[in-house]
Amino acid sequence: MTDPVIQAEELGMRYRRRSEIWALKDCSFTLRAGRIVAVAGPNGAGKSTILTLAAGLLRPTEGRILTPPRERVSYVAQDKPLYGRLTVAETLRLGRELNPDRWDPGVADRVVDAGPLDRNARVDSLSGGQRTRLAMALALGKRPEVLLLDEPMADLDPLARHELMGALMADAAEHGTTVVMSSHILTELEGACDHLLLVQDGRIRLDGPIDDLIAAHTLLTGPVADLAPHTVVDSRTTGRQLTALVRRDGPVEGPWKTSEPSLEELLLAHLRASRTPEGASA
């Protein structure tokens, strides 16, 4: 088993000292080196706060989060903050000068040239998708051990999203980079990520390798019947037809058709649930 690269212990974040509202509360998790981690959840769940804390840009109100030194971490925020008056070429040169011991011009150039981006264009003249490509070039060019991405592909068209995600996954596999990525695009997560953090109401609702989490659940369809002894995550009844996602507590027996849930079905069921049962982490 690989070593932990990010560890959160009883992590809590409240943006205003006297506020009763917590962006995060009692969050504990361990992410191991080389994982591709999906941070999923609804708007306002706390996903961006987790990434910002991991990047060292915020200090938690409670608990602690342990990460590699900042020079080994790259972070791409949702708004892709870049210097608008610099050109693409000047931005890449700045990345090289700020990271002289770790900068990999080859990977940065490949991301930019695949756009392609005009090296003489000023950043403030770029489209949202072009800014995303440049921000990703800077993040990967730093050759990080941990890459933190907050909704990285939201402003890319489907083809550019597919190409850039492919380049990201290939680079991570080649260098063993740990990638922690939040996204609302479930198809972006499925097939690319191997570990899941599901965040809801500032708390971790699911945490574990995706294959293990899916294997621990079963999707049932069939006539309405007693689901005991299984833990029901979510169930819906239409007429005489029952559809339910359960956490198995033994062999599944009964008059149902059983199937393995997709990642999307797993996430949506847990998000719909009024509460998450004890032991939802795997």
WONOR-V120210 format. One record per pair of residues at least 12 apart in sequence whose C-alpha atoms are under 10 Angstrom apart, sorted by sequence separation. I is the first residue (numbers start at 0). J is the second residue. D is the distance in Angstrom with one decimal. If there is no record, write none. Layout:
<<I/J/D> <I/J/D>>
This chain:
<<11/23/4.8> <12/24/6.6> <38/50/9.0> <52/64/7.4> <53/65/7.6> <54/66/8.1> <55/67/9.8> <92/104/9.3> <95/107/9.8> <117/129/9.9> <151/163/9.9> <152/164/8.2> <180/192/8.7> <194/206/7.6> <195/207/5.6> <196/208/9.1> <217/229/9.9> <223/235/9.7> <231/243/7.1> <232/244/5.5> <233/245/7.2> <243/255/10.0> <10/23/6.9> <11/24/4.3> <12/25/9.2> <52/65/9.6> <53/66/6.5> <54/67/9.4> <55/68/9.0> <56/69/9.8> <91/104/8.4> <94/107/9.5> <116/129/7.2> <135/148/9.0> <151/164/9.5> <179/192/9.0> <194/207/5.7> <195/208/6.2> <196/209/9.3> <216/229/9.9> <223/236/7.5> <231/244/6.2> <232/245/5.4> <233/246/10.0> <242/255/9.2> <244/257/9.8> <9/23/9.5> <10/24/6.2> <11/25/5.7> <12/26/9.6> <52/66/9.5> <53/67/9.2> <54/68/9.4> <55/69/7.1> <114/128/9.3> <115/129/8.7> <116/130/9.6> <178/192/8.7> <193/207/8.8> <194/208/4.2> <195/209/5.8> <216/230/9.5> <217/231/9.9> <220/234/9.7> <222/236/9.1> <223/237/9.4> <230/244/8.7> <231/245/4.4> <232/246/7.0> <241/255/8.7> <242/256/9.6> <243/257/9.8> <244/258/9.7> <9/24/7.3> <10/25/5.2> <11/26/6.6> <49/64/9.3> <54/69/7.1> <114/129/7.4> <179/194/9.2> <180/195/9.8> <181/196/9.3> <193/208/5.8> <194/209/5.0> <195/210/9.5> <216/231/9.6> <218/233/9.7> <219/234/9.1> <220/235/9.7> <221/236/9.6> <222/237/9.8> <223/238/9.0> <224/239/9.7> <229/244/9.6> <230/245/5.5> <231/246/6.5> <240/255/9.9> <242/257/10.0> <244/259/9.5> <245/260/10.0> <9/25/4.3> <10/26/4.7> <11/27/9.5> <53/69/9.5> <91/107/7.7> <116/132/8.6> <135/151/8.3> <179/195/9.5> <180/196/9.9> <181/197/9.9> <192/208/9.1> <193/209/5.4> <194/210/8.1> <216/232/9.0> <218/234/9.7> <220/236/9.7> <222/238/9.2> <223/239/6.0> <224/240/9.6> <229/245/6.1> <230/246/5.2> <231/247/8.9> <244/260/7.9> <8/25/7.7> <9/26/5.0> <10/27/6.3> <55/72/9.3> <91/108/8.6> <115/132/9.3> <116/133/8.3> <134/151/9.3> <135/152/9.8> <179/196/9.6> <192/209/7.8> <193/210/7.2> <194/211/9.2> <195/212/8.5> <222/239/5.7> <223/240/6.1> <224/241/8.0> <226/243/8.9> <228/245/9.8> <229/246/6.1> <230/247/6.8> <7/25/9.4> <8/26/6.5> <9/27/5.2> <10/28/9.2> <54/72/7.0> <56/74/9.9> <111/129/8.8> <114/132/7.3> <193/211/9.6> <194/212/9.1> <221/239/8.1> <222/240/5.0> <223/241/5.2> <227/245/9.8> <228/246/9.7> <229/247/5.5> <230/248/7.2> <7/26/6.8> <8/27/4.5> <9/28/8.8> <53/72/9.0> <54/73/7.6> <55/74/9.7> <113/132/9.0> <114/133/9.1> <132/151/9.3> <190/209/9.9> <221/240/5.4> <222/241/5.6> <223/242/8.6> <226/245/8.4> <228/247/8.4> <229/248/5.3> <7/27/4.8> <8/28/6.9> <54/74/6.3> <88/108/9.9> <91/111/9.5> <112/132/9.6> <131/151/7.1> <132/152/9.1> <189/209/9.2> <220/240/7.0> <221/241/5.3> <222/242/8.7> <223/243/10.0> <227/247/10.0> <228/248/6.7> <229/249/7.7> <244/264/8.5> <245/265/9.8> <6/27/7.4> <7/28/5.2> <8/29/8.7> <22/43/7.8> <23/44/8.1> <24/45/9.4> <53/74/9.0> <54/75/9.5> <111/132/6.5> <112/133/9.9> <131/152/7.3> <220/241/5.4> <221/242/6.8> <227/248/9.2> <228/249/8.2> <229/250/9.3> <244/265/7.7> <6/28/5.9> <7/29/6.5> <22/44/7.4> <23/45/6.0> <54/76/9.9> <110/132/6.7> <111/133/6.2> <131/153/9.0> <219/241/7.6> <220/242/4.5> <221/243/9.2> <228/250/9.9> <229/251/8.2> <5/28/8.1> <6/29/4.6> <7/30/8.9> <22/45/5.6> <23/46/9.0> <26/49/9.3> <51/74/8.2> <88/111/9.8> <110/133/7.6> <111/134/9.5> <128/151/9.8> <131/154/7.6> <132/155/8.8> <164/187/8.1> <168/191/7.2> <219/242/5.6> <220/243/6.6> <228/251/9.3> <245/268/9.6> <5/29/5.9> <6/30/6.5> <21/45/9.1> <22/46/9.2> <50/74/8.1> <51/75/9.7> <87/111/8.7> <110/134/9.7> <111/135/8.7> <112/136/9.8> <128/152/8.0> <130/154/9.3> <131/155/7.8> <164/188/10.0> <167/191/9.8> <168/192/9.1> <218/242/7.3> <219/243/5.2> <220/244/9.0> <227/251/9.8> <244/268/6.9> <4/29/7.7> <5/30/5.2> <6/31/8.7> <22/47/9.6> <23/48/7.6> <50/75/9.4> <51/76/8.2> <107/132/9.7> <108/133/9.7> <110/135/7.4> <111/136/6.3> <127/152/10.0> <128/153/8.4> <129/154/9.0> <130/155/9.8> <146/171/9.1> <218/243/5.8> <219/244/6.3> <226/251/9.2> <227/252/9.8> <243/268/8.6> <244/269/8.9> <3/29/6.3> <4/30/5.9> <5/31/6.9> <22/48/7.1> <23/49/8.0> <50/76/8.6> <107/133/8.4> <110/136/5.4> <111/137/9.4> <127/153/9.3> <128/154/5.3> <129/155/8.3> <145/171/9.6> <161/187/8.4> <165/191/8.8> <217/243/8.2> <218/244/4.6> <219/245/7.6> <226/252/9.1> <2/29/9.7> <3/30/5.6> <4/31/5.2> <5/32/8.3> <22/49/9.3> <70/97/9.6> <71/98/9.8> <91/118/9.2> <107/134/9.7> <109/136/8.0> <110/137/9.2> <127/154/5.9> <128/155/4.8> <132/159/9.2> <144/171/9.3> <160/187/8.5> <164/191/8.2> <217/244/5.8> <218/245/6.6> <226/253/8.3> <2/30/8.6> <3/31/4.1> <4/32/5.3> <70/98/7.8> <88/116/9.6> <90/118/9.3> <107/135/8.1> <108/136/7.2> <126/154/9.1> <127/155/7.6> <128/156/7.7> <132/160/9.8> <135/163/8.8> <139/167/8.2> <142/170/9.6> <143/171/9.7> <216/244/6.7> <217/245/5.5> <218/246/9.1> <225/253/8.6> <1/30/9.6> <2/31/5.6> <3/32/5.9> <4/33/8.7> <47/76/8.3> <87/116/7.6> <88/117/8.5> <89/118/8.3> <107/136/4.4> <108/137/9.5> <110/139/8.7> <126/155/9.7> <142/171/9.8> <151/180/7.6> <152/181/9.8> <153/182/7.9> <216/245/5.6> <217/246/6.5> <218/247/10.0> <224/253/8.0> <1/31/5.9> <2/32/5.9> <3/33/9.6> <4/34/9.5> <47/77/8.5> <70/100/9.8> <71/101/8.6> <87/117/7.1> <88/118/4.9> <89/119/8.4> <106/136/7.2> <107/137/6.3> <110/140/9.1> <129/159/9.9> <144/174/8.5> <145/175/9.3> <146/176/7.0> <147/177/8.5> <148/178/7.6> <149/179/8.4> <150/180/7.0> <151/181/7.7> <152/182/8.0> <153/183/8.3> <215/245/8.5> <216/246/4.5> <217/247/6.7> <224/254/7.9> <246/276/9.6> <0/31/8.3> <1/32/5.9> <2/33/9.2> <3/34/10.0> <70/101/8.7> <86/117/8.8> <87/118/4.8> <88/119/6.4> <89/120/9.7> <90/121/9.2> <105/136/9.9> <106/137/9.3> <107/138/8.3> <109/140/9.7> <128/159/8.4> <132/163/7.9> <136/167/10.0> <139/170/8.3> <143/174/9.3> <144/175/7.7> <145/176/5.9> <146/177/6.2> <147/178/6.1> <148/179/6.2> <149/180/5.9> <150/181/5.2> <151/182/7.4> <152/183/9.8> <153/184/8.0> <215/246/5.8> <216/247/5.9> <222/253/9.5> <223/254/8.9> <224/255/8.9> <0/32/9.3> <1/33/7.8> <86/118/6.6> <87/119/6.1> <88/120/8.2> <89/121/9.0> <90/122/8.3> <104/136/9.2> <106/138/10.0> <107/139/6.4> <108/140/8.3> <128/160/9.2> <131/163/9.9> <135/167/8.8> <139/171/9.2> <142/174/8.6> <143/175/9.8> <144/176/5.1> <145/177/4.7> <146/178/4.8> <147/179/4.9> <148/180/4.6> <149/181/5.1> <150/182/4.7> <152/184/8.8> <214/246/9.1> <215/247/6.1> <216/248/9.5> <219/251/9.2> <221/253/9.2> <222/254/6.9> <223/255/9.0> <233/265/9.6> <246/278/9.9> <1/34/9.3> <12/45/9.1> <86/119/5.5> <87/120/6.0> <88/121/8.9> <89/122/9.6> <103/136/9.9> <104/137/9.5> <106/139/6.8> <107/140/4.7> <143/176/6.9> <144/177/6.2> <145/178/5.9> <146/179/6.2> <147/180/6.0> <148/181/6.4> <149/182/7.0> <150/183/7.2> <213/246/9.4> <214/247/9.0> <215/248/8.8> <221/254/6.5> <222/255/6.9> <232/265/9.2> <246/279/8.5> <14/48/9.9> <85/119/9.1> <86/120/5.2> <87/121/6.2> <88/122/9.8> <103/137/9.6> <105/139/10.0> <106/140/5.7> <107/141/8.4> <142/176/8.4> <143/177/8.5> <144/178/8.6> <145/179/7.6> <146/180/8.1> <147/181/8.5> <148/182/8.7> <150/184/8.7> <212/246/9.3> <217/251/8.4> <219/253/9.6> <220/254/8.7> <221/255/4.6> <222/256/9.5> <233/267/9.1> <234/268/8.2> <13/48/10.0> <26/61/9.8> <27/62/9.0> <29/64/9.7> <85/120/8.4> <86/121/4.0> <87/122/6.3> <102/137/9.1> <104/139/9.5> <105/140/7.7> <106/141/9.2> <107/142/9.5> <143/178/9.6> <152/187/8.6> <219/254/9.3> <220/255/5.4> <221/256/6.1> <233/268/5.4> <12/48/7.9> <23/59/9.1> <24/60/9.4> <25/61/8.3> <26/62/8.6> <27/63/9.2> <28/64/9.3> <29/65/9.6> <30/66/9.9> <84/120/9.6> <85/121/5.5> <86/122/5.6> <87/123/10.0> <102/138/9.8> <103/139/8.0> <104/140/6.1> <106/142/8.6> <219/255/5.8> <220/256/5.2> <221/257/8.9> <232/268/6.6> <233/269/6.9> <11/48/9.9> <12/49/9.0> <23/60/9.3> <24/61/8.2> <25/62/8.0> <26/63/9.6> <27/64/8.8> <84/121/5.9> <85/122/5.9> <86/123/8.6> <102/139/8.8> <103/140/4.9> <104/141/8.8> <139/176/9.7> <218/255/9.3> <219/256/5.7> <220/257/6.6> <231/268/9.9> <232/269/6.3> <233/270/9.1> <234/271/9.5> <11/49/9.6> <23/61/9.4> <24/62/9.3> <26/64/9.8> <83/121/6.5> <84/122/6.3> <85/123/8.1> <86/124/9.2> <87/125/9.3> <102/140/5.5> <103/141/6.4> <104/142/9.7> <218/256/8.2> <219/257/4.8> <220/258/8.6> <232/270/9.5> <233/271/7.0> <234/272/8.7> <10/49/9.0> <21/60/9.4> <82/121/9.0> <83/122/4.6> <84/123/6.5> <86/125/9.8> <101/140/8.0> <102/141/4.8> <103/142/6.4> <217/256/9.9> <218/257/5.6> <219/258/6.7> <232/271/8.7> <233/272/5.6> <12/52/9.0> <82/122/6.8> <83/123/4.3> <84/124/9.1> <101/141/5.7> <102/142/6.3> <217/257/6.5> <218/258/5.2> <219/259/9.0> <232/272/6.3> <233/273/8.6> <81/122/7.3> <82/123/7.8> <83/124/7.9> <100/141/9.0> <101/142/6.0> <102/143/9.3> <217/258/6.0> <218/259/5.9> <219/260/9.3> <231/272/9.3> <232/273/9.0> <233/274/9.6> <7/49/9.4> <10/52/9.6> <81/123/8.6> <83/125/9.0> <91/133/8.4> <94/136/9.3> <95/137/8.7> <98/140/9.0> <99/141/8.9> <100/142/9.8> <101/143/8.0> <216/258/9.2> <217/259/5.4> <218/260/5.6> <232/274/8.4> <233/275/9.5> <14/57/9.7> <87/130/9.4> <90/133/8.4> <91/134/9.6> <94/137/6.1> <98/141/6.4> <216/259/7.1> <217/260/6.3> <218/261/9.2> <232/275/7.0> <16/60/8.5> <90/134/9.4> <93/137/9.2> <94/138/8.7> <97/141/9.0> <98/142/9.2> <215/259/9.3> <216/260/7.1> <217/261/10.0> <231/275/9.5> <232/276/7.3> <7/52/9.8> <12/57/9.0> <14/59/9.2> <15/60/9.6> <91/136/8.1> <92/137/9.7> <95/140/8.0> <114/159/8.1> <214/259/7.2> <215/260/9.9> <230/275/10.0> <231/276/8.3> <7/53/8.9> <12/58/8.1> <13/59/7.8> <14/60/8.2> <87/133/7.4> <90/136/9.9> <91/137/6.7> <94/140/7.7> <95/141/7.8> <113/159/9.3> <213/259/7.0> <214/260/8.5> <218/264/8.7> <230/276/7.4> <6/53/9.2> <11/58/9.7> <12/59/5.1> <13/60/6.0> <83/130/9.9> <90/137/8.2> <94/141/7.3> <213/260/6.5> <218/265/9.0> <230/277/9.4> <232/279/9.2> <5/53/7.6> <11/59/6.0> <12/60/4.8> <13/61/8.6> <79/127/8.8> <114/162/9.7> <212/260/9.9> <213/261/7.4> <217/265/9.3> <10/59/6.8> <11/60/5.6> <12/61/6.5> <78/127/9.2> <81/130/8.0> <91/140/8.7> <113/162/8.7> <114/163/9.3> <213/262/7.1> <216/265/8.0> <230/279/9.7> <9/59/10.0> <10/60/7.8> <11/61/4.6> <12/62/8.9> <80/130/8.8> <81/131/9.9> <113/163/8.7> <212/262/9.0> <10/61/5.6> <11/62/6.1> <79/130/6.9> <80/131/9.7> <213/264/9.7> <9/61/7.0> <10/62/4.4> <11/63/8.2> <78/130/9.4> <79/131/6.5> <81/133/8.9> <110/162/9.8> <210/262/9.2> <213/265/7.2> <8/61/9.0> <9/62/4.8> <10/63/5.6> <11/64/9.9> <78/131/8.9> <79/132/9.7> <81/134/7.5> <110/163/7.7> <113/166/9.8> <209/262/7.8> <212/265/8.5> <8/62/5.6> <9/63/7.0> <10/64/6.9> <77/131/9.1> <79/133/9.0> <80/134/8.1> <7/62/7.6> <8/63/5.5> <9/64/8.8> <76/131/9.8> <79/134/6.3> <7/63/5.9> <8/64/6.3> <75/131/8.7> <79/135/9.1> <110/166/7.8> <209/265/9.9> <6/63/8.2> <7/64/4.3> <8/65/8.6> <109/166/9.1> <110/167/9.2> <6/64/5.5> <7/65/6.4> <76/134/9.1> <5/64/7.1> <6/65/5.1> <7/66/8.9> <75/134/6.7> <5/65/5.6> <6/66/6.9> <74/134/9.2> <75/135/7.1> <106/166/9.5> <4/65/7.8> <5/66/4.8> <74/135/9.2> <205/266/9.0> <3/65/9.5> <4/66/6.1> <5/67/7.5> <73/135/9.4> <75/137/9.1> <204/266/10.0> <3/66/9.1> <4/67/6.8> <74/137/9.6> <75/138/6.9> <73/137/8.5> <74/138/6.7> <106/170/8.4> <205/269/8.4> <215/279/9.8> <73/138/5.2> <74/139/9.7> <204/269/7.9> <72/138/8.6> <73/139/7.5> <204/270/8.9> <215/281/8.0> <73/140/9.4> <195/262/9.6> <212/279/9.0> <214/281/10.0> <73/141/7.1> <212/280/7.9> <213/281/9.7> <72/141/8.4> <73/142/8.2> <74/143/9.4> <197/266/7.6> <211/280/10.0> <212/281/6.0> <71/141/8.0> <72/142/8.6> <73/143/5.8> <79/149/9.4> <199/269/9.3> <204/274/9.3> <205/275/8.9> <211/281/6.9> <70/141/8.5> <71/142/7.7> <72/143/5.1> <73/144/8.1> <74/145/8.5> <75/146/8.1> <76/147/8.2> <77/148/8.0> <78/149/9.0> <195/266/9.7> <199/270/7.4> <204/275/6.8> <70/142/9.7> <71/143/4.8> <72/144/6.0> <73/145/6.4> <74/146/6.0> <75/147/6.3> <76/148/6.5> <77/149/5.3> <78/150/9.3> <79/151/8.6> <189/261/8.5> <190/262/9.2> <197/269/8.7> <198/270/9.1> <204/276/9.2> <207/279/9.7> <208/280/9.8> <209/281/9.2> <70/143/7.7> <71/144/5.4> <72/145/4.9> <73/146/4.9> <74/147/4.6> <75/148/5.0> <76/149/5.2> <77/150/5.8> <78/151/9.3> <189/262/6.4> <197/270/8.7> <204/277/9.7> <205/278/9.1> <206/279/8.0> <207/280/6.5> <208/281/7.6> <69/143/9.4> <70/144/9.2> <71/145/6.6> <72/146/6.0> <73/147/6.0> <74/148/6.0> <75/149/6.2> <76/150/7.6> <77/151/6.6> <188/262/8.6> <189/263/7.9> <204/278/9.4> <205/279/5.9> <206/280/5.0> <207/281/5.2> <69/144/10.0> <70/145/9.9> <71/146/8.8> <72/147/7.5> <73/148/8.4> <74/149/8.0> <75/150/8.6> <76/151/7.5> <77/152/9.2> <188/263/9.2> <204/279/6.6> <205/280/4.9> <206/281/6.2> <67/143/9.8> <68/144/9.6> <69/145/9.5> <75/151/7.0> <77/153/8.5> <186/262/9.0> <199/275/9.9> <203/279/9.5> <204/280/7.0> <205/281/7.4> <67/144/7.9> <68/145/9.9> <77/154/9.7> <185/262/8.0> <186/263/8.0> <203/280/8.6> <67/145/7.8> <185/263/6.3> <66/145/8.7> <184/263/9.8> <185/266/9.0> <197/280/9.7> <196/280/9.4> <195/280/10.0> <54/145/9.3> <53/145/9.6> <54/146/9.2> <54/147/7.3> <53/147/8.0> <50/146/10.0> <51/147/8.6> <50/147/6.4> <51/148/9.8> <49/147/9.9> <50/148/7.7> <51/149/8.9> <50/149/7.1> <49/149/9.8> <47/148/9.2> <48/149/9.8> <47/149/6.4> <46/149/8.1> <47/150/8.8> <46/150/9.6> <72/176/10.0> <77/181/9.8> <72/177/9.6> <73/178/9.6> <74/179/9.5> <75/180/9.6> <74/180/10.0> <35/145/10.0> <38/148/9.6> <33/144/8.7> <34/145/9.6> <35/146/9.5> <36/147/9.5> <37/148/9.8> <38/149/8.9> <32/144/8.3> <33/145/8.7> <38/150/9.7> <32/145/8.3> <53/179/9.7> <50/179/7.9> <50/180/8.4> <50/181/8.4> <49/181/9.8> <35/168/8.5> <47/180/9.8> <46/180/9.3> <47/181/7.6> <46/181/6.6> <35/171/8.3> <46/182/9.0> <34/171/9.1> <35/172/9.4> <33/171/7.8> <34/172/9.5> <33/172/7.9> <4/144/8.8> <5/145/8.9> <35/175/9.7> <4/145/8.0> <33/174/8.7> <34/175/8.2> <35/176/8.3> <36/177/7.8> <37/178/8.5> <38/179/7.0> <39/180/8.5> <40/181/8.4> <41/182/9.6> <42/183/8.7> <33/175/4.9> <34/176/7.6> <35/177/5.9> <36/178/5.9> <37/179/6.2> <38/180/5.8> <39/181/5.8> <40/182/8.3> <41/183/7.7> <32/175/7.5> <33/176/5.3> <34/177/5.1> <35/178/4.7> <36/179/4.6> <37/180/5.2> <38/181/4.4> <39/182/6.2> <40/183/7.5> <32/176/7.3> <33/177/4.4> <34/178/6.4> <35/179/6.1> <36/180/6.0> <37/181/5.8> <38/182/6.9> <39/183/6.9> <32/177/5.5> <33/178/7.5> <34/179/8.0> <35/180/7.7> <36/181/8.3> <37/182/7.5> <38/183/9.3> <39/184/9.2> <31/177/7.7> <32/178/9.0> <39/185/8.4> <30/177/8.7> <30/178/9.9> <37/185/9.5> <30/179/9.0> <39/188/8.8> <49/198/9.5> <37/187/9.4> <38/188/8.9> <46/196/9.1> <37/188/6.2> <46/197/8.7> <36/188/8.7> <37/189/8.8> <45/197/9.9> <46/198/6.6> <49/201/9.4> <35/188/9.4> <44/197/9.2> <45/198/6.6> <46/199/8.7> <48/201/9.1> <37/191/8.7> <38/192/9.7> <44/198/5.8> <45/199/7.3> <36/191/8.9> <37/192/5.9> <43/198/9.5> <44/199/4.8> <45/200/7.1> <46/201/8.2> <35/191/7.3> <36/192/5.5> <37/193/7.6> <38/194/8.7> <39/195/7.4> <40/196/8.5> <41/197/9.3> <42/198/9.9> <43/199/8.3> <44/200/4.9> <45/201/5.0> <46/202/9.8> <35/192/4.7> <36/193/6.2> <37/194/6.1> <38/195/6.2> <39/196/6.2> <40/197/5.6> <41/198/7.8> <42/199/9.0> <43/200/7.5> <44/201/5.2> <45/202/7.8> <46/203/9.9> <34/192/7.7> <35/193/5.5> <36/194/4.6> <37/195/4.9> <38/196/4.8> <39/197/4.9> <40/198/5.0> <41/199/6.8> <42/200/9.5> <43/201/8.1> <44/202/7.8> <45/203/9.3> <34/193/6.5> <35/194/6.2> <36/195/5.7> <37/196/6.1> <38/197/6.0> <39/198/6.1> <40/199/5.8> <41/200/8.7> <44/203/9.5> <33/193/9.9> <34/194/6.7> <35/195/8.7> <36/196/7.3> <37/197/8.1> <38/198/7.1> <39/199/8.6> <40/200/8.9> <34/195/9.9> <40/201/9.7> <31/194/9.5> <40/203/9.6> <30/194/8.4> <39/203/10.0> <40/204/9.4> <30/195/9.7> <38/203/9.9> <30/196/9.6> <39/205/9.6> <38/205/10.0> <28/196/8.6> <38/206/9.5> <37/206/10.0> <36/206/10.0> <36/207/9.4> <5/177/9.5> <26/198/9.3> <36/208/8.8> <37/209/9.2> <4/177/8.0> <35/208/9.8> <36/209/9.2> <5/179/10.0> <34/208/9.1> <23/198/9.2> <26/201/8.0> <27/202/9.0> <28/203/8.2> <23/199/9.3> <24/200/8.6> <25/201/8.5> <26/202/5.8> <27/203/7.6> <30/206/9.5> <23/200/7.6> <24/201/5.7> <25/202/6.7> <26/203/5.9> <28/205/10.0> <29/206/8.9> <30/207/9.0> <22/200/7.6> <23/201/4.0> <24/202/5.8> <25/203/8.3> <26/204/9.5> <28/206/7.3> <29/207/9.1> <30/208/9.9> <21/200/8.7> <22/201/5.3> <23/202/6.0> <24/203/8.7> <27/206/9.5> <28/207/9.0> <21/201/6.9> <22/202/8.7> <23/203/8.9> <20/201/9.6> <21/202/9.7> <12/201/8.8> <11/201/8.5> <11/202/9.2> <10/202/9.4> <40/266/8.2> <39/266/8.1> <40/267/9.3> <40/269/9.8> <41/270/8.0> <40/270/7.6> <39/270/10.0> <28/280/9.9>>
